Amino acid sequence: TLNIVSYLEGFLPKTSRS
């Protein structure tokens, strides 16, 4: 579900969940 991760990162890029 990388789609969700990339979607959230769009709003919270500081989370650095990559």
N, C-alpha and C positions, 0 to 999 in steps of 0.2 A: 504493500500500500504506500509506495513511495510518493504516489500522487498526493496523499494527505500531507506528508511531510513537506513536500515542496510547496504545498498550498499554505500550510501554517508558516513556513519560513518566509513566505511572501509578506506576512504580517509581523513575524518575530524572527528576523534574520539574526538577531543577537543570540538566539538560543544555541546556534552552532550545533545543530543536531546531526550535521553531516558526518 
